[in-house]
Amino acid sequence: MPRTKKTDTARLSPENSEWMKTHDKGDLRDLAKELAERGEDVTAIVRAIEDLEEVEAEEEEWERTHIVSDEE
């Protein structure tokens, strides 16, 4: 089963922190899509999602190359 990443909510506003506790990137993408359909500029949201995915990929790569399994 894939592991769920925990978002560091300490740097978010209280409202955003609460929202992120119960939502994931998929929800954020859905929100961006809905806002875009209403004509809103979602460039910053899309960039934030892309940045988050890049950080997650880097973290996964680091874990893959630095964490020794229990079997070794």
N, C-alpha and C positions, 0 to 999 in steps of 0.2 A: 504494500500500500504506500503511495507517495506521501511524503511527509508534508504537513502544512506549515508554511512559513509564518512566523509571528511578526507582525509589523511593529516597529518601535514607535509607539504612539506618544512618547514623551515630548517630541518636538512639534506635535500638532496642536492646533487650537483645541479647547475642550470639546467643542461640537464635533470637529473632525475626528478627534480621538475616540469619542463614543461611537461614531459611525463606523470607523475602521475596526472596532472590536467585533462587530457582527457582520462585516462585509468583506469581500475579497476583490482581487483585480477584475474578475469577471463582472462584478457589480459596478465597479468603477467604469469599465468599458461600456456597460449598458447605460449608465448615467451620461457618459460623454456622447453616446449615440443619440440618446433622447434630446440632449441639449443641442446637438448639431442639427437634428431634425427641426428644432424650433428656431434655427438660424443663429444660435449662439456660437461664439468663437471658442472652440475647445482645444486650440493648439497647445495651451499650457497643460491641460489635463492629459492629452495624448503624449506629450513630451515626458510628463511625470511617470506615466505608465511605462514608457519605453526605458526611462532611466531606472525604474524599479526592476524591470526585467533584466537589464544589464547587470545591476548589482547582484540580483539573485543568481544569475549565470556565473558571475565571478565567484560568489560564495560557494556555489555548488562545485565549481572547478577546484577551488582551494580545498574544500572538504574531501573531494575525490583524491587529491594528490597528497594531502597531509594527515588524514585521519586513518589510523591503522585499525583494521577490523579486529574483532574479538578472536577470530579464527587464526590469526597470525601469532 
